Amino acid sequence: MARKRLNYFNNACNYNACNYNACNYNVCNYDRKGISMANKASVLLAHGSSDANWLAPFQTLLEHIRSELHDSERVELAYMELAEPSMEQSITELVKQGYQHVDILPLFFAAGRHLRKDVPNMLEALQQQLQQQGHQVELTLHPPIGLEPEMASAISQVVVRKLS
């Protein structure tokens, strides 16, 4: 029997039976009713690398995003592996600071094994650990940004320009 787990990818998604090729991410809307911005934070999740040159553009992206947001909107950058802060470290720190809802926004091109299996398993383990420590937190893993229509359009424009 399929068991609905945490709030991954969308509220209506049946996590165990989800077929990412069939999922319509364009209608995946997270219902934010009742969540105070003071209790909500976001984590931009990148894969990670031991190469500082690989990490640098993500820090620049974070700074740009923060400059576009209101001061009350908390956004952090974390890595799945090979770099710090880790996703677990970032989320744990946010929870200790009182955040009760954390959106995880993967800076990935598509939902491969890491986003279908590894990250959800990591989040489930972290959720259990935080609950055992007495913290009530909702973790929401969003679809990778590479599946957003704006990303396809931007990449297409760059490729066409380079080929012209």
N, C-alpha and C positions, 0 to 999 in steps of 0.2 A: 504494500500500500504506500503510495507516494505521500510523503510528509512535507507540509509546507514549512519551510525554514524561515530565516530572517527575510527582511524586505528587500531582496536583491532584484535589480533591474527594473521592476515595476511592481506596484501594489497588487496587480491582478495576476502576476506571473506565478505559475506553479513551478517553483524552482527545480524540482526533480524531473519534471516532464518537459521543461522548456526546450523548444527547438529553436535555437537562435536564428536559423535561416528563415523560419516562418514568423518570428516575432516582428510586429510592426512597431519599431521604436518611435516612429513619428507620433503615435498616439499614447506613448508612455508618459503620462503626466503624474508627477508626484503631488499628492494632495497635501499642502502645507497648512491646512486649517488647524488652528489651535497650537501651533508651534511658534513660540516667541523667538524672535531673532536673537535675543540675549541668550537663549539656550541652544542655539543651532550653530554649527560650524561646518566647514567643508574642508576636505583633504583632496588635493590634486595628487593622484597616484601615478607615478612613472615607474617603469621597469627597474631602473637602477643600473649603475655601472661603476667600476672602480676607476674609470677614466674621468678626471676632472673636466676635460674638454667636452665630454658627453654631457656632464651634469650642468655645465654653465648655462646653456640655453633655457633649461627648466627654471633656474633661479631668475633669469631675466624675465621669463614668462610670468612667474609668480609676482614679481615686482610690478609688471605692467597690469596684471589683473587687479592687484591690490589698489593700484592708482585709480582704477575705474570704479571701485566699489565704495560704498559708504563705510565710515570708520566702524560702524557697529557690525559689519559683516566680517566674520573671521574666516580666513582661508590660509591653509598651510600646505606645504609641499612635502610629500613622503615618497619613499621608494619601496617597491616590493622586495627587492633583494640587492645585494652588492653595494649599497650606499646607505648613508644615514642622513636624516632620521628614517627609521623603518616605519611602515604603515602602523604597526602595533605601537611603537613608541609615540608617534604623533597622536593617535587616537587616545591612548592611555593618558597622555598629558592633557589633552582637551577635556576628557572626562573628569580628571582630577581638578580642573579649573571650573567645573560646574556645567559643562555642556552636556545636554541630554539627548541631542540628536546630532549625528555626524553623517553628512553626505560624502560618499567616496566617489570622486569623479576620475575615472581612468583616462590618462593621457596615452591611450593605446589606439592603434589604427583599427583593430578589429577584436572580436571576442574569441581569442584562441584558448588553448588549454589553461593558461594562467587565469584568465577572467572567468572561464566556465567552471574550473575546478579548484585551482590553487588558492586564489584570493577568497572565494566564498568559504573554503575550508578554514583559511586563516582567520577570517572574520568571525566565523562561528565559534572557533576556539577562543578568540579574544572576547567575544560576547559572553561566553560561559565564565571565563576568568573574571571579567568585570562584574558579572552578577554575583559570583562567589565573594567578591570584595564588597558587595553591598551597593554597587552602582547600577542604576537603571538607565540604560542608554539604548537608543534605537540607531542601528547602523544601516544605511541604505547605499547599496552599491548600484551606481548608475551604469548605463551602457557606455562603451568606449566612445570618446569624442570623434573617432574616425568614422563612426556610423552616422554622424550628423550631416544633413544635407549641405550645410555651409562648408564643411570640410571637403566634400567631394567637389563642390564648385570651386573652392580655392585651389585645390590640387590640380583640377582640370585646367584652370586658367594659367597656372604656372607651367604645366607641361606644354600646353599649346604655345605659350610665349617662348619657351625654350626651343620648341621644334620649328618655330616660324623664322 
